[in-house]
Amino acid sequence: MLASLAFVPEIDVIDCFIILMQQFPEEAIEIAKYFEKTYIGKVLPDMTRRTPIFPIRIWNLHTRINSRLARTNNSIEGWHNAFKSMIVGSHPSFCKLSMFLQREQSMQEAVFAKWECGEVKKSSKSTIAHTDGLAIIDQDNPLLVNASISDVVNKVRRVVKLFKRSPLKNEILQTYVKEKHPNGLQLILDCRTRWSTLLNMLERIVKLRISIHKALLDLDIDIKFKDEEFQQINNIAQALDPIKLAVEALCRREANLIIAEATINFYLKKFKPILLQNTILESLMLLIRGVFKNVT
């Protein structure tokens, strides 16, 4: 009943609240009084109302709905979380922050340009990592020819969440981490809407491999990485690292079609000699060639 007040016109909220109060159950009258004090304003002796803690204009959604605007700030919080995951470290320097902001601005301008051209972005629940619609690991992607790739990435995520969600477990991990890294290093959890964070997560788990193994033994947790799995993690990172460099070049403000073509050609030539040693990179190269062929 009370939640419906958010959707009536702002000038009618108080009148509607009075009507609801007349029909409110007696056993729940204290809830109504709290709502009145916090969101409506209590009636004063002169029949005016005290300014509530949260004025009506803050929580009323009638105008926003008529204007087809979002009812919550979930999209903003989602962007903040994604941007935070993209920046490795809690306190980046001004230059580093400016670089990431410029990169994000370029990416968003590219998205807006696609929308203006009529392109509709198709969502996929099975996407593990993507950037502006370019899936890196997806059901329709050649990378999933080997299902173990998805399994090992999910296993890495499970280990990262295990330590990040428990201060006690993370403290045990940091005890071993500081033996080689005195300042400490935290595990990184990737963000599904920022594919580059997948690379950051995999690189960090490889770097802290021994510390993680010792911490899992101390905690008596039956999660172990085989040598073959770490080799697979290295292969994924090896495949994504050059793509990260290429994307950074393409996201610069001065980038144009000539720079894009040169970047793609350089990427294809530079990593051709190691294709046979990395089947993941080979799959990515096939995907990039197909996308680039469609664009040109």
C-alpha positions in Angstrom: 0.0 0.0 0.0 2.6 2.5 1.1 4.9 1.7 -1.8 2.2 2.8 -4.3 2.6 6.4 -3.1 5.9 6.5 -5.1 3.9 6.3 -8.4 1.1 9.0 -7.8 1.7 12.7 -8.7 3.8 14.5 -6.1 1.1 17.0 -5.3 -1.3 14.1 -4.5 0.9 12.1 -2.2 -0.2 13.6 1.1 -3.9 13.3 0.2 -3.4 9.7 -0.9 -1.5 8.9 2.3 -4.4 10.2 4.4 -6.8 7.9 2.5 -4.5 5.0 3.1 -4.2 5.7 6.8 -8.0 5.4 7.1 -7.8 1.9 5.7 -4.6 0.8 7.4 -4.8 -2.3 9.6 -4.7 -1.5 13.3 -1.8 -4.0 14.0 0.4 -2.2 11.5 -0.3 1.4 12.5 3.2 1.8 13.9 4.6 1.2 10.4 2.4 3.9 9.0 3.5 6.3 11.7 7.1 5.6 10.9 6.5 6.1 7.2 4.7 9.4 7.9 7.6 10.7 10.1 10.3 9.6 7.6 8.8 10.2 4.2 5.7 12.4 4.6 6.2 14.7 7.6 4.3 14.7 10.9 1.4 17.1 11.4 2.3 20.1 13.5 -0.2 22.0 15.8 -0.8 24.6 13.2 -1.9 21.8 10.8 1.3 22.2 8.6 3.7 19.3 8.2 7.2 19.0 9.5 9.9 18.5 6.8 10.5 14.7 6.6 13.9 13.1 6.6 13.4 12.1 2.9 11.3 14.8 1.2 8.6 13.6 -1.3 10.5 15.0 -4.3 13.4 12.6 -3.6 11.5 9.3 -3.6 8.5 10.1 -5.9 8.8 8.4 -9.3 5.8 9.7 -11.1 7.7 12.3 -13.2 10.5 9.8 -14.0 8.1 7.1 -15.2 6.3 9.6 -17.4 9.7 10.7 -18.8 10.7 7.0 -19.4 13.6 7.3 -17.0 15.1 4.6 -14.8 13.4 4.2 -11.4 16.6 3.2 -9.7 20.3 4.0 -9.9 21.3 0.3 -10.5 22.8 1.2 -13.9 25.0 3.8 -12.4 26.2 1.4 -9.6 26.8 -1.2 -12.3 29.0 1.1 -14.3 30.9 2.1 -11.1 31.6 -1.5 -10.3 32.7 -2.3 -13.8 35.0 0.7 -14.0 36.4 -0.1 -10.6 37.2 -3.7 -11.8 38.9 -2.3 -14.9 41.3 -0.2 -12.8 43.7 -2.5 -11.0 44.5 -1.0 -7.6 42.5 1.0 -5.0 44.3 4.4 -5.3 45.4 5.0 -9.0 47.5 8.0 -9.9 45.9 11.0 -11.6 47.5 10.1 -14.9 46.4 6.5 -14.7 42.8 7.5 -13.8 42.7 10.0 -16.7 43.9 7.3 -19.1 41.1 4.9 -18.1 38.5 7.7 -18.2 39.6 8.6 -21.7 39.5 4.9 -22.7 36.0 4.5 -21.2 34.8 7.7 -23.0 36.1 6.4 -26.3 34.3 3.0 -25.8 31.0 4.7 -24.9 31.2 7.0 -27.9 31.7 4.0 -30.1 28.6 2.4 -28.5 26.5 5.5 -29.1 27.7 5.6 -32.7 26.5 2.0 -33.2 23.1 2.9 -31.7 22.8 5.9 -34.0 23.4 3.6 -36.9 20.6 1.3 -35.8 22.7 -1.5 -34.4 20.9 -3.4 -31.6 23.1 -5.1 -29.0 22.0 -8.7 -28.3 22.4 -9.9 -24.8 23.7 -13.4 -24.0 23.3 -15.0 -20.6 26.1 -17.4 -21.5 28.7 -14.7 -22.2 31.7 -14.9 -19.9 33.5 -11.8 -21.0 32.7 -9.2 -23.8 33.4 -5.7 -24.8 30.8 -3.7 -26.7 29.1 -6.8 -28.1 32.3 -8.6 -29.1 32.2 -11.8 -27.1 35.4 -13.4 -26.0 33.9 -16.6 -24.6 30.4 -17.4 -25.7 28.4 -20.4 -26.9 28.6 -19.3 -30.5 32.4 -18.6 -30.1 35.1 -20.9 -31.3 36.8 -20.6 -27.9 34.1 -22.9 -26.5 35.1 -25.8 -28.7 37.0 -27.0 -25.7 34.5 -26.8 -22.7 37.4 -27.1 -20.2 38.3 -23.5 -20.9 35.0 -22.4 -19.4 35.5 -24.8 -16.5 38.9 -23.5 -15.6 37.8 -19.9 -15.7 34.8 -20.6 -13.4 37.2 -22.5 -11.1 39.4 -19.4 -10.9 36.4 -17.2 -10.1 35.3 -19.6 -7.4 38.7 -19.4 -5.7 38.8 -15.6 -6.0 35.4 -15.3 -4.4 36.3 -17.6 -1.7 39.1 -15.3 -0.4 37.5 -12.0 -1.3 34.3 -12.7 0.6 36.0 -13.9 3.8 38.3 -11.5 5.6 39.7 -14.4 7.7 40.5 -16.5 4.7 42.1 -13.5 2.9 44.2 -12.7 6.0 45.6 -16.3 5.8 46.3 -15.8 2.1 48.0 -12.5 2.6 50.3 -14.0 5.2 51.9 -16.1 2.4 51.6 -13.4 -0.2 53.7 -11.0 1.9 56.6 -13.5 2.0 57.3 -12.6 -1.7 55.4 -9.3 -1.9 55.9 -7.3 1.3 53.2 -4.7 0.4 50.7 -7.4 -0.3 48.7 -8.2 -3.4 44.9 -8.8 -3.5 43.2 -11.2 -5.8 41.1 -9.6 -8.6 37.6 -10.7 -9.5 36.7 -10.0 -13.2 33.6 -8.1 -14.3 31.5 -9.8 -16.9 31.0 -6.5 -18.8 34.8 -5.7 -19.0 36.6 -8.5 -20.7 40.0 -7.0 -19.9 39.4 -7.7 -16.2 39.4 -11.4 -17.1 43.0 -11.0 -18.1 43.8 -9.1 -14.9 42.2 -11.9 -12.8 44.1 -14.7 -14.6 47.5 -12.9 -14.4 47.1 -12.2 -10.7 46.1 -15.8 -9.9 49.2 -17.1 -11.7 51.4 -14.6 -9.9 50.0 -15.8 -6.5 49.8 -19.5 -7.4 52.1 -20.8 -4.6 50.5 -18.5 -1.9 47.0 -19.7 -2.9 48.0 -23.3 -2.8 49.4 -22.9 0.7 46.4 -21.0 1.9 44.0 -23.6 0.6 46.0 -26.4 2.4 45.8 -24.5 5.7 42.1 -23.9 5.3 41.6 -27.6 4.3 39.6 -26.6 1.3 39.4 -29.3 -1.4 40.2 -27.0 -4.4 43.4 -27.7 -6.3 44.8 -26.5 -9.6 46.6 -29.1 -11.7 49.6 -28.1 -13.7 47.6 -28.6 -16.9 45.0 -26.1 -15.6 47.6 -23.5 -14.9 49.1 -24.0 -18.3 45.6 -23.4 -19.7 45.3 -20.2 -17.7 48.6 -19.1 -19.1 47.3 -19.8 -22.6 44.2 -17.8 -22.1 46.3 -14.9 -20.7 48.7 -15.2 -23.6 45.7 -15.0 -26.0 44.1 -12.0 -24.3 47.2 -9.9 -23.6 47.8 -8.8 -27.2 44.1 -8.1 -27.7 44.3 -5.8 -24.7 47.1 -3.8 -26.4 45.2 -3.7 -29.7 42.0 -2.5 -28.0 43.9 0.2 -26.1 45.3 1.5 -29.4 41.9 1.4 -31.1 40.3 3.3 -28.2 42.5 6.3 -28.4 40.8 9.5 -29.5 43.1 9.9 -32.5 42.2 6.4 -33.8 40.7 6.1 -37.3 40.1 3.4 -39.9 43.7 3.6 -41.1 45.0 3.0 -37.5 42.5 0.3 -37.0 43.5 -1.6 -40.1 47.2 -1.2 -39.3 46.6 -2.4 -35.7 44.7 -5.5 -36.9 47.3 -6.4 -39.5 50.1 -5.9 -37.0 48.3 -8.2 -34.6 47.8 -10.9 -37.2 51.4 -10.9 -38.4 53.1 -10.6 -35.0 51.4 -13.6 -33.4 51.2 -15.9 -36.4 54.4 -17.7 -35.4 52.9 -18.9 -32.1 49.5 -19.9 -33.3 50.4 -23.6 -33.4 51.6 -23.4 -29.7 48.3 -21.9 -28.5 45.0 -23.3 -29.7 43.1 -20.6 -27.7 45.0 -17.8 -29.6 44.3 -19.6 -32.8 40.6 -19.6 -32.1 40.7 -15.9 -31.3 42.6 -15.2 -34.5 39.9 -17.0 -36.5 37.2 -14.9 -34.7 39.1 -11.6 -35.3 39.6 -12.4 -39.0 35.9 -13.1 -39.4 34.9 -9.9 -37.7 37.4 -7.8 -39.5 36.4 -9.3 -42.9 32.7 -8.4 -42.2 33.7 -4.8 -41.3 35.9 -4.3 -44.4 
